[in-house]
């Protein structure tokens, strides 16, 4: 994490104490913070436009007043973040974004292009379509992953115990590669495999052994454990086992199935995104 650039995504109603805790964690590892304050711009009132005969379009003044108030609120929060950065002696910068829901994903992806990891604040969970655009912007349009629910663990940004929900999908491998700096500094890395298929073309004859060997070469202390799901949904099984192991952070790949399937039928990714009790890092 040293010298890394961490993208911190928060809303205009963020909790100052939560942000201060994140900045303090970054200060201890000499990381650079990019605090991105995201605000939803009031939708343009197309239905209320007035067009006088032989005249120009009349934009409702109420919408313009709402836009001005929204920008003023973002500016006030940006000033507050600048003060926090100075108070905690953290290298960082502040950016604000006010746009309609459909534009959020692209704007966040652009910022994430030059960062090493993103942290998404809980205050962005509502409204749900807005939160979905935030997560999709990082997962599908940028080269990095994100941490959710860092508030659930006091050491999510510098975990002592990391639980890797491992399978042989590319998404899981990307998540492991991106969190390697965190695992190197952790006291223990637990590689958890659920319902492994012990075949050459499945999870291998010794599921997780190859990953453990690679992580060990990087100086990690690794334990491989195989778990039966017991008929439970895999996301629920991951949450249960990671808490039993005392994990500060779960690392996993996101959307091994299509987004449409997850949206309709549910799945591991949706379970882990919707829960708020366990810090989790996801990458696609």
C-alpha positions as a Markdown table, in Angstrom:
| # | Residue | x | y | z |
|---|---|---|---|---|
| 1 | Unk | 0.0 | 0.0 | 0.0 |
| 2 | Unk | 3.0 | 2.3 | 0.4 |
| 3 | Unk | 2.9 | 5.1 | -2.2 |
| 4 | Unk | -0.4 | 3.8 | -3.6 |
| 5 | Unk | -3.2 | 6.1 | -4.8 |
| 6 | Unk | -6.5 | 5.3 | -3.2 |
| 7 | Unk | -9.8 | 6.5 | -4.6 |
| 8 | Unk | -12.3 | 7.3 | -1.8 |
| 9 | Unk | -15.8 | 7.6 | -3.1 |
| 10 | Unk | -18.3 | 9.3 | -0.8 |
| 11 | Unk | -21.5 | 11.2 | -1.1 |
| 12 | Unk | -22.2 | 14.8 | 0.0 |
| 13 | Unk | -23.7 | 13.5 | 3.3 |
| 14 | Unk | -20.6 | 11.5 | 4.2 |
| 15 | Unk | -19.7 | 10.9 | 7.9 |
| 16 | Unk | -16.7 | 13.0 | 8.8 |
| 17 | Unk | -15.5 | 10.6 | 11.4 |
| 18 | Unk | -15.5 | 7.7 | 8.9 |
| 19 | Unk | -13.5 | 9.7 | 6.4 |
| 20 | Unk | -11.1 | 10.8 | 9.1 |
| 21 | Unk | -10.5 | 7.1 | 10.0 |
| 22 | Unk | -9.8 | 6.2 | 6.4 |
| 23 | Unk | -7.3 | 9.1 | 6.0 |
| 24 | Unk | -5.5 | 8.1 | 9.2 |
| 25 | Unk | -5.2 | 4.6 | 7.9 |
| 26 | Unk | -3.7 | 5.9 | 4.6 |
| 27 | Unk | -1.3 | 8.2 | 6.5 |
| 28 | Unk | 0.3 | 5.3 | 8.3 |
| 29 | Unk | 1.2 | 3.6 | 5.0 |
| 30 | Unk | 2.1 | 6.8 | 3.1 |
| 31 | Unk | -0.6 | 6.4 | 0.5 |
| 32 | Unk | -2.1 | 9.2 | -1.6 |
| 33 | Unk | -5.8 | 9.9 | -1.2 |
| 34 | Unk | -8.1 | 11.0 | -4.0 |
| 35 | Unk | -11.4 | 11.9 | -2.3 |
| 36 | Unk | -14.2 | 11.9 | -4.9 |
| 37 | Unk | -17.4 | 13.5 | -3.6 |
| 38 | Unk | -20.3 | 12.3 | -5.8 |
| 39 | Unk | -23.6 | 14.1 | -5.9 |
| 40 | Unk | -26.7 | 13.4 | -8.0 |
| 41 | Unk | -27.7 | 16.3 | -10.1 |
| 42 | Unk | -31.5 | 17.0 | -10.2 |
| 43 | Unk | -32.8 | 15.7 | -13.5 |
| 44 | Unk | -33.5 | 18.3 | -16.2 |
| 45 | Unk | -37.3 | 19.0 | -16.1 |
| 46 | Unk | -38.1 | 18.3 | -19.8 |
| 47 | Unk | -41.8 | 17.9 | -19.0 |
| 48 | Unk | -42.0 | 21.4 | -17.5 |
| 49 | Unk | -40.3 | 23.3 | -20.3 |
| 50 | Unk | -42.2 | 26.3 | -21.6 |
| 51 | Unk | -42.0 | 27.4 | -25.2 |
| 52 | Unk | -43.6 | 30.7 | -25.9 |
| 53 | Unk | -44.8 | 31.4 | -29.4 |
| 54 | Unk | -41.9 | 32.8 | -31.5 |
| 55 | Unk | -39.8 | 32.7 | -28.3 |
| 56 | Unk | -37.0 | 30.7 | -26.8 |
| 57 | Unk | -37.3 | 27.8 | -24.4 |
| 58 | Unk | -38.0 | 28.8 | -20.8 |
| 59 | Unk | -36.1 | 26.8 | -18.2 |
| 60 | Unk | -37.9 | 26.6 | -14.8 |
| 61 | Unk | -36.1 | 28.8 | -12.3 |
| 62 | Unk | -36.8 | 26.2 | -9.5 |
| 63 | Unk | -34.5 | 23.8 | -11.3 |
| 64 | Unk | -31.7 | 26.4 | -11.6 |
| 65 | Unk | -32.0 | 27.2 | -7.9 |
| 66 | Unk | -31.8 | 23.5 | -7.1 |
| 67 | Unk | -28.6 | 23.1 | -9.2 |
| 68 | Unk | -27.0 | 26.1 | -7.5 |
| 69 | Unk | -27.8 | 24.8 | -4.0 |
| 70 | Unk | -26.5 | 21.3 | -4.9 |
| 71 | Unk | -23.2 | 22.8 | -6.2 |
| 72 | Unk | -22.8 | 24.9 | -3.1 |
| 73 | Unk | -23.3 | 21.9 | -0.9 |
| 74 | Unk | -20.6 | 20.0 | -2.8 |
| 75 | Unk | -18.2 | 22.9 | -2.5 |
| 76 | Unk | -18.8 | 23.1 | 1.2 |
| 77 | Unk | -18.0 | 19.4 | 1.6 |
| 78 | Unk | -14.9 | 19.7 | -0.6 |
| 79 | Unk | -13.6 | 22.5 | 1.7 |
| 80 | Unk | -14.3 | 20.2 | 4.7 |
| 81 | Unk | -12.3 | 17.4 | 3.1 |
| 82 | Unk | -9.4 | 19.8 | 2.4 |
| 83 | Unk | -9.3 | 20.6 | 6.1 |
| 84 | Unk | -9.3 | 16.9 | 7.1 |
| 85 | Unk | -6.4 | 16.2 | 4.7 |
| 86 | Unk | -4.4 | 19.0 | 6.3 |
| 87 | Unk | -5.4 | 18.0 | 9.8 |
| 88 | Unk | -4.3 | 14.4 | 9.3 |
| 89 | Unk | -1.2 | 15.3 | 7.3 |
| 90 | Unk | -2.3 | 13.1 | 4.4 |
| 91 | Unk | -1.2 | 13.6 | 0.8 |
| 92 | Unk | -4.4 | 14.0 | -1.2 |
| 93 | Unk | -6.7 | 15.9 | -3.4 |
| 94 | Unk | -10.5 | 16.5 | -3.6 |
| 95 | Unk | -12.8 | 16.2 | -6.6 |
| 96 | Unk | -16.5 | 16.8 | -6.8 |
| 97 | Unk | -19.0 | 15.4 | -9.3 |
| 98 | Unk | -22.6 | 16.4 | -9.9 |
| 99 | Unk | -24.3 | 14.6 | -12.7 |
| 100 | Unk | -27.4 | 12.6 | -13.6 |
| 101 | Unk | -27.4 | 8.9 | -12.7 |
| 102 | Unk | -26.6 | 7.7 | -16.2 |
| 103 | Unk | -23.4 | 9.6 | -16.3 |
| 104 | Unk | -22.0 | 8.5 | -12.9 |
| 105 | Unk | -20.4 | 5.3 | -14.1 |
| 106 | Unk | -18.2 | 6.8 | -16.8 |
| 107 | Unk | -17.1 | 9.7 | -14.6 |
| 108 | Unk | -16.0 | 7.4 | -11.8 |
| 109 | Unk | -14.3 | 5.1 | -14.2 |
| 110 | Unk | -12.2 | 7.9 | -15.6 |
| 111 | Unk | -11.0 | 8.8 | -12.1 |
| 112 | Unk | -10.2 | 5.2 | -11.3 |
| 113 | Unk | -8.0 | 4.8 | -14.3 |
| 114 | Unk | -5.0 | 6.3 | -12.4 |
| 115 | Unk | -5.7 | 4.8 | -9.0 |
| 116 | Unk | -4.6 | 1.6 | -7.4 |
| 117 | Unk | -7.8 | 0.8 | -5.4 |
| 118 | Unk | -11.1 | 2.3 | -4.6 |
| 119 | Unk | -13.0 | 2.5 | -1.3 |
| 120 | Unk | -16.8 | 3.1 | -1.5 |
| 121 | Unk | -18.5 | 4.8 | 1.4 |
| 122 | Unk | -21.7 | 3.4 | 2.9 |
| 123 | Unk | -23.5 | 6.7 | 2.4 |
| 124 | Unk | -23.6 | 6.0 | -1.4 |
| 125 | Unk | -25.8 | 3.0 | -0.9 |
| 126 | Unk | -29.0 | 5.0 | -1.4 |
| 127 | Unk | -30.6 | 5.4 | -3.9 |
| 128 | Unk | -29.9 | 1.9 | -5.2 |
| 129 | Unk | -29.7 | 2.8 | -9.0 |
| 130 | Unk | -27.1 | 5.4 | -8.1 |
| 131 | Unk | -25.0 | 3.0 | -6.0 |
| 132 | Unk | -25.2 | 0.4 | -8.8 |
| 133 | Unk | -23.7 | 3.0 | -11.2 |
| 134 | Unk | -20.9 | 3.7 | -8.7 |
| 135 | Unk | -19.9 | 0.1 | -8.3 |
| 136 | Unk | -20.3 | -0.7 | -12.0 |
| 137 | Unk | -18.0 | 2.2 | -12.9 |
| 138 | Unk | -15.2 | 0.8 | -10.9 |
| 139 | Unk | -15.8 | -2.9 | -11.7 |
| 140 | Unk | -16.5 | -2.9 | -15.4 |
| 141 | Unk | -14.9 | 0.3 | -16.8 |
| 142 | Unk | -11.7 | 0.6 | -14.8 |
| 143 | Unk | -8.6 | -1.6 | -14.1 |
| 144 | Unk | -9.1 | -1.6 | -10.3 |
| 145 | Unk | -11.4 | -3.1 | -7.7 |
| 146 | Unk | -13.1 | -1.7 | -4.6 |
| 147 | Unk | -13.5 | -2.2 | -0.9 |
| 148 | Unk | -17.0 | -2.1 | 0.6 |
| 149 | Unk | -18.0 | -1.9 | 4.3 |
| 150 | Unk | -14.6 | -0.8 | 5.5 |
| 151 | Unk | -16.5 | 0.6 | 8.5 |
| 152 | Unk | -17.3 | -3.0 | 9.6 |
| 153 | Unk | -13.5 | -3.6 | 10.2 |
| 154 | Unk | -11.2 | -1.1 | 11.9 |
| 155 | Unk | -8.3 | -2.6 | 9.8 |
| 156 | Unk | -9.9 | -3.2 | 6.4 |
| 157 | Unk | -7.2 | -1.0 | 4.7 |
| 158 | Unk | -4.4 | -2.7 | 6.6 |
| 159 | Unk | -5.9 | -6.2 | 7.4 |
| 160 | Unk | -4.2 | -8.6 | 9.7 |
| 161 | Unk | -6.3 | -11.6 | 8.5 |
| 162 | Unk | -7.4 | -11.8 | 4.9 |
| 163 | Unk | -9.9 | -14.4 | 3.7 |
| 164 | Unk | -9.6 | -15.2 | 0.0 |
| 165 | Unk | -12.8 | -16.7 | -1.5 |
| 166 | Unk | -11.0 | -18.7 | -4.2 |
| 167 | Unk | -12.0 | -20.4 | -7.3 |
| 168 | Unk | -10.3 | -20.9 | -10.7 |
| 169 | Unk | -12.1 | -18.0 | -12.4 |
| 170 | Unk | -10.1 | -15.1 | -13.8 |
| 171 | Unk | -12.1 | -12.6 | -11.7 |
| 172 | Unk | -10.8 | -14.2 | -8.5 |
| 173 | Unk | -7.2 | -14.1 | -9.7 |
| 174 | Unk | -7.5 | -10.4 | -10.6 |
| 175 | Unk | -8.8 | -9.7 | -7.1 |
| 176 | Unk | -5.8 | -11.6 | -5.5 |
| 177 | Unk | -3.3 | -9.8 | -7.7 |
| 178 | Unk | -4.7 | -6.4 | -6.9 |
| 179 | Unk | -4.7 | -7.0 | -3.1 |
| 180 | Unk | -1.2 | -8.6 | -3.0 |
| 181 | Unk | 0.3 | -5.5 | -1.2 |
| 182 | Unk | -2.3 | -6.0 | 1.6 |
| 183 | Unk | -1.6 | -9.7 | 1.9 |
| 184 | Unk | 2.1 | -9.2 | 2.1 |
| 185 | Unk | 1.7 | -7.1 | 5.2 |
| 186 | Unk | -1.1 | -9.3 | 6.7 |
| 187 | Unk | -0.3 | -11.8 | 9.5 |
| 188 | Unk | -2.4 | -14.5 | 7.9 |
| 189 | Unk | -4.0 | -15.2 | 4.5 |
| 190 | Unk | -6.7 | -17.9 | 4.5 |
| 191 | Unk | -7.5 | -19.4 | 1.1 |
| 192 | Unk | -11.1 | -20.7 | 1.3 |
| 193 | Unk | -12.5 | -23.0 | -1.4 |
| 194 | Unk | -16.2 | -23.9 | -1.3 |
| 195 | Unk | -17.4 | -27.2 | -2.7 |
| 196 | Unk | -14.2 | -27.8 | -4.6 |
| 197 | Unk | -14.3 | -30.0 | -7.8 |
| 198 | Unk | -11.1 | -32.1 | -7.4 |
| 199 | Unk | -10.4 | -32.8 | -11.1 |
| 200 | Unk | -7.8 | -31.7 | -13.5 |
| 201 | Unk | -10.2 | -29.4 | -15.3 |
| 202 | Unk | -12.0 | -28.3 | -12.2 |
| 203 | Unk | -10.2 | -26.9 | -9.1 |
| 204 | Unk | -7.3 | -29.3 | -9.5 |
| 205 | Unk | -6.3 | -32.3 | -7.5 |
| 206 | Unk | -5.2 | -30.1 | -4.6 |
| 207 | Unk | -7.5 | -27.0 | -4.7 |
| 208 | Unk | -5.8 | -23.8 | -3.6 |
| 209 | Unk | -2.3 | -25.3 | -3.4 |
| 210 | Unk | -1.0 | -23.5 | -6.4 |
| 211 | Unk | -2.3 | -20.1 | -5.1 |
| 212 | Unk | -0.9 | -20.8 | -1.7 |
| 213 | Unk | 2.5 | -21.6 | -3.2 |
| 214 | Unk | 2.5 | -18.4 | -5.2 |
| 215 | Unk | 1.5 | -16.3 | -2.2 |
| 216 | Unk | 4.1 | -17.9 | 0.0 |
| 217 | Unk | 6.8 | -16.9 | -2.5 |
| 218 | Unk | 5.7 | -13.3 | -1.9 |
| 219 | Unk | 6.2 | -13.7 | 1.8 |
| 220 | Unk | 2.6 | -14.4 | 2.9 |
| 221 | Unk | 1.7 | -16.8 | 5.7 |
| 222 | Unk | -1.0 | -18.9 | 4.0 |
| 223 | Unk | -3.5 | -21.5 | 5.1 |
| 224 | Unk | -5.7 | -23.4 | 2.6 |
| 225 | Unk | -9.1 | -24.6 | 3.9 |
| 226 | Unk | -11.9 | -26.4 | 2.0 |
| 227 | Unk | -15.4 | -25.8 | 3.1 |
| 228 | Unk | -18.7 | -27.5 | 2.2 |
| 229 | Unk | -21.5 | -25.0 | 1.5 |
| 230 | Unk | -24.0 | -27.3 | 3.2 |
| 231 | Unk | -26.6 | -26.3 | 0.7 |
| 232 | Unk | -26.4 | -22.6 | 1.6 |
| 233 | Unk | -25.9 | -19.9 | -1.0 |
| 234 | Unk | -22.1 | -19.4 | -1.5 |
| 235 | Unk | -22.2 | -15.7 | -0.5 |
| 236 | Unk | -23.8 | -16.6 | 2.8 |
| 237 | Unk | -21.2 | -19.4 | 3.3 |
| 238 | Unk | -18.4 | -17.0 | 2.6 |
| 239 | Unk | -19.7 | -14.5 | 5.2 |
| 240 | Unk | -20.2 | -17.3 | 7.8 |
| 241 | Unk | -16.7 | -18.8 | 7.4 |
| 242 | Unk | -14.8 | -15.5 | 7.1 |
| 243 | Unk | -16.3 | -14.3 | 10.4 |
| 244 | Unk | -15.4 | -17.7 | 12.0 |
| 245 | Unk | -11.8 | -17.1 | 10.9 |
| 246 | Unk | -11.8 | -13.5 | 12.2 |
| 247 | Unk | -11.1 | -12.1 | 8.8 |
| 248 | Unk | -10.6 | -8.3 | 8.6 |
| 249 | Unk | -11.2 | -8.4 | 4.8 |
| 250 | Unk | -12.7 | -10.8 | 2.3 |
| 251 | Unk | -11.1 | -10.9 | -1.2 |
| 252 | Unk | -13.1 | -12.3 | -4.1 |
| 253 | Unk | -13.9 | -12.0 | -7.8 |
| 254 | Unk | -17.1 | -10.3 | -8.8 |
| 255 | Unk | -19.7 | -11.4 | -11.4 |
| 256 | Unk | -18.5 | -14.8 | -12.5 |
| 257 | Unk | -22.0 | -15.0 | -13.9 |
| 258 | Unk | -23.6 | -12.3 | -16.1 |
| 259 | Unk | -25.0 | -9.2 | -14.5 |
| 260 | Unk | -28.5 | -10.0 | -15.9 |
| 261 | Unk | -28.5 | -13.4 | -14.2 |
| 262 | Unk | -27.3 | -11.9 | -10.9 |
| 263 | Unk | -30.0 | -9.2 | -11.1 |
| 264 | Unk | -32.8 | -11.7 | -11.7 |
| 265 | Unk | -31.7 | -14.8 | -9.8 |
| 266 | Unk | -29.3 | -13.4 | -7.3 |
| 267 | Unk | -25.9 | -14.8 | -6.6 |
| 268 | Unk | -22.7 | -14.5 | -4.6 |
| 269 | Unk | -21.7 | -11.1 | -5.9 |
| 270 | Unk | -25.1 | -9.6 | -5.1 |
| 271 | Unk | -25.1 | -11.1 | -1.6 |
| 272 | Unk | -21.7 | -9.7 | -0.8 |
| 273 | Unk | -22.5 | -6.2 | -2.2 |
| 274 | Unk | -25.8 | -6.0 | -0.3 |
| 275 | Unk | -24.5 | -7.1 | 3.0 |
| 276 | Unk | -22.9 | -4.5 | 5.3 |
| 277 | Unk | -21.4 | -6.6 | 8.1 |
| 278 | Unk | -18.2 | -7.7 | 6.5 |
| 279 | Unk | -15.5 | -5.7 | 4.7 |
| 280 | Unk | -14.9 | -7.1 | 1.2 |
| 281 | Unk | -12.7 | -6.4 | -1.7 |
| 282 | Unk | -14.1 | -7.2 | -5.2 |
| 283 | Unk | -12.6 | -7.0 | -8.7 |
| 284 | Unk | -13.8 | -8.1 | -12.1 |
